[in-house]
Amino acid sequence: MLIKKNKKLVYLKKEATFDGEINSSDNIYLEGNVSGEVKTSKNVYVLKGANVTSNLTADNIQIFGSVKGNITATKKIIINEAARVYGNIRCESLKLLDGALYSGQLEVTEISK
């Protein structure tokens, strides 16, 4: 865990590979290769160049890289330009930017924690 400007976060660098479960109450930044489960009560950022084969669960999720797995956000998901997402999405709000690719089923609904 890193602490940056008095904020806690979990950061997986692009050179890193992780297979397993990440369960945190802090923000999670993924830049490497991840497989398994990723859960937090805060935010998940899948950074450019990341290859994530995992289910993601968080308050907010922002994707710049590639995700293969189901994604659940109690609030908002943003899929940015050049991002690739393959899997089902469940959230309260979805923003899909021009150039992003999404393939899967979508359920936009109120999600209680």
PALOMI-754699 format. One record per residue (C-alpha): residue number from 1; x, y, z; chain. Coordinates in nm, 2 decimals, padded with zeros to 4 digits. Layout:
BEGIN
@n: NUM	east: X	north: Y	up: Z	chain: A
...
***
This chain:
BEGIN
@n: 1	east: 00.00	north: 00.00	up: 00.00	chain: A
@n: 2	east: 00.12	north: 00.35	up: -00.09	chain: A
@n: 3	east: 00.04	north: 00.67	up: 00.08	chain: A
@n: 4	east: 00.04	north: 00.98	up: -00.15	chain: A
@n: 5	east: -00.06	north: 01.32	up: -00.03	chain: A
@n: 6	east: -00.22	north: 01.17	up: 00.28	chain: A
@n: 7	east: -00.43	north: 00.93	up: 00.06	chain: A
@n: 8	east: -00.40	north: 00.56	up: 00.08	chain: A
@n: 9	east: -00.39	north: 00.35	up: -00.24	chain: A
@n: 10	east: -00.30	north: 00.02	up: -00.38	chain: A
@n: 11	east: -00.09	north: 00.04	up: -00.70	chain: A
@n: 12	east: 00.01	north: -00.25	up: -00.93	chain: A
@n: 13	east: 00.29	north: -00.13	up: -01.16	chain: A
@n: 14	east: 00.30	north: -00.22	up: -01.53	chain: A
@n: 15	east: 00.59	north: -00.45	up: -01.48	chain: A
@n: 16	east: 00.39	north: -00.65	up: -01.23	chain: A
@n: 17	east: 00.17	north: -00.96	up: -01.27	chain: A
@n: 18	east: -00.08	north: -01.06	up: -01.00	chain: A
@n: 19	east: -00.30	north: -01.36	up: -00.98	chain: A
@n: 20	east: -00.54	north: -01.38	up: -00.69	chain: A
@n: 21	east: -00.78	north: -01.15	up: -00.49	chain: A
@n: 22	east: -00.73	north: -00.79	up: -00.41	chain: A
@n: 23	east: -00.97	north: -00.67	up: -00.14	chain: A
@n: 24	east: -00.91	north: -00.32	up: -00.01	chain: A
@n: 25	east: -01.08	north: -00.02	up: 00.15	chain: A
@n: 26	east: -00.85	north: 00.21	up: -00.04	chain: A
@n: 27	east: -00.83	north: 00.33	up: -00.41	chain: A
@n: 28	east: -00.68	north: 00.07	up: -00.64	chain: A
@n: 29	east: -00.47	north: 00.16	up: -00.94	chain: A
@n: 30	east: -00.39	north: -00.13	up: -01.19	chain: A
@n: 31	east: -00.13	north: -00.08	up: -01.46	chain: A
@n: 32	east: 00.01	north: -00.44	up: -01.49	chain: A
@n: 33	east: -00.14	north: -00.78	up: -01.56	chain: A
@n: 34	east: -00.41	north: -00.89	up: -01.31	chain: A
@n: 35	east: -00.63	north: -01.20	up: -01.29	chain: A
@n: 36	east: -00.86	north: -01.30	up: -01.01	chain: A
@n: 37	east: -01.09	north: -01.07	up: -00.82	chain: A
@n: 38	east: -01.06	north: -00.69	up: -00.74	chain: A
@n: 39	east: -01.28	north: -00.54	up: -00.47	chain: A
@n: 40	east: -01.28	north: -00.21	up: -00.29	chain: A
@n: 41	east: -01.52	north: 00.03	up: -00.12	chain: A
@n: 42	east: -01.35	north: 00.32	up: -00.30	chain: A
@n: 43	east: -01.24	north: 00.35	up: -00.66	chain: A
@n: 44	east: -01.06	north: 00.13	up: -00.92	chain: A
@n: 45	east: -00.85	north: 00.28	up: -01.20	chain: A
@n: 46	east: -00.75	north: 00.04	up: -01.48	chain: A
@n: 47	east: -00.47	north: 00.24	up: -01.64	chain: A
@n: 48	east: -00.35	north: 00.25	up: -02.00	chain: A
@n: 49	east: -00.16	north: -00.07	up: -02.09	chain: A
@n: 50	east: -00.32	north: -00.27	up: -01.81	chain: A
@n: 51	east: -00.45	north: -00.62	up: -01.89	chain: A
@n: 52	east: -00.71	north: -00.72	up: -01.64	chain: A
@n: 53	east: -00.88	north: -01.06	up: -01.65	chain: A
@n: 54	east: -01.08	north: -01.02	up: -01.34	chain: A
@n: 55	east: -01.42	north: -00.93	up: -01.19	chain: A
@n: 56	east: -01.41	north: -00.57	up: -01.06	chain: A
@n: 57	east: -01.63	north: -00.43	up: -00.77	chain: A
@n: 58	east: -01.60	north: -00.07	up: -00.64	chain: A
@n: 59	east: -01.78	north: 00.25	up: -00.59	chain: A
@n: 60	east: -01.65	north: 00.41	up: -00.91	chain: A
@n: 61	east: -01.44	north: 00.24	up: -01.18	chain: A
@n: 62	east: -01.25	north: 00.42	up: -01.46	chain: A
@n: 63	east: -01.10	north: 00.22	up: -01.74	chain: A
@n: 64	east: -00.82	north: 00.32	up: -01.98	chain: A
@n: 65	east: -00.68	north: -00.03	up: -02.05	chain: A
@n: 66	east: -00.83	north: -00.37	up: -02.11	chain: A
@n: 67	east: -01.07	north: -00.56	up: -01.89	chain: A
@n: 68	east: -01.22	north: -00.91	up: -01.94	chain: A
@n: 69	east: -01.46	north: -00.98	up: -01.66	chain: A
@n: 70	east: -01.78	north: -00.86	up: -01.49	chain: A
@n: 71	east: -01.78	north: -00.51	up: -01.35	chain: A
@n: 72	east: -02.00	north: -00.38	up: -01.07	chain: A
@n: 73	east: -01.99	north: -00.02	up: -00.95	chain: A
@n: 74	east: -02.23	north: 00.12	up: -00.68	chain: A
@n: 75	east: -02.20	north: 00.46	up: -00.85	chain: A
@n: 76	east: -02.02	north: 00.53	up: -01.18	chain: A
@n: 77	east: -01.82	north: 00.35	up: -01.45	chain: A
@n: 78	east: -01.63	north: 00.55	up: -01.72	chain: A
@n: 79	east: -01.48	north: 00.36	up: -02.02	chain: A
@n: 80	east: -01.23	north: 00.60	up: -02.18	chain: A
@n: 81	east: -01.11	north: 00.62	up: -02.54	chain: A
@n: 82	east: -00.91	north: 00.32	up: -02.66	chain: A
@n: 83	east: -01.03	north: 00.12	up: -02.35	chain: A
@n: 84	east: -01.15	north: -00.24	up: -02.42	chain: A
@n: 85	east: -01.41	north: -00.41	up: -02.20	chain: A
@n: 86	east: -01.54	north: -00.76	up: -02.24	chain: A
@n: 87	east: -01.80	north: -00.86	up: -01.98	chain: A
@n: 88	east: -02.12	north: -00.77	up: -01.81	chain: A
@n: 89	east: -02.16	north: -00.43	up: -01.64	chain: A
@n: 90	east: -02.38	north: -00.34	up: -01.35	chain: A
@n: 91	east: -02.38	north: 00.02	up: -01.23	chain: A
@n: 92	east: -02.59	north: 00.33	up: -01.15	chain: A
@n: 93	east: -02.42	north: 00.54	up: -01.42	chain: A
@n: 94	east: -02.21	north: 00.45	up: -01.73	chain: A
@n: 95	east: -02.01	north: 00.69	up: -01.95	chain: A
@n: 96	east: -01.87	north: 00.54	up: -02.27	chain: A
@n: 97	east: -01.64	north: 00.77	up: -02.46	chain: A
@n: 98	east: -01.59	north: 00.78	up: -02.83	chain: A
@n: 99	east: -01.34	north: 00.51	up: -02.94	chain: A
@n: 100	east: -01.40	north: 00.28	up: -02.65	chain: A
@n: 101	east: -01.50	north: -00.08	up: -02.71	chain: A
@n: 102	east: -01.76	north: -00.26	up: -02.49	chain: A
@n: 103	east: -01.90	north: -00.61	up: -02.54	chain: A
@n: 104	east: -02.14	north: -00.76	up: -02.29	chain: A
@n: 105	east: -02.47	north: -00.71	up: -02.11	chain: A
@n: 106	east: -02.55	north: -00.38	up: -01.93	chain: A
@n: 107	east: -02.77	north: -00.33	up: -01.63	chain: A
@n: 108	east: -02.81	north: 00.03	up: -01.51	chain: A
@n: 109	east: -02.99	north: 00.03	up: -01.18	chain: A
@n: 110	east: -02.97	north: 00.17	up: -00.83	chain: A
@n: 111	east: -02.73	north: -00.05	up: -00.64	chain: A
@n: 112	east: -02.74	north: -00.06	up: -00.26	chain: A
@n: 113	east: -02.42	north: -00.13	up: -00.08	chain: A
***
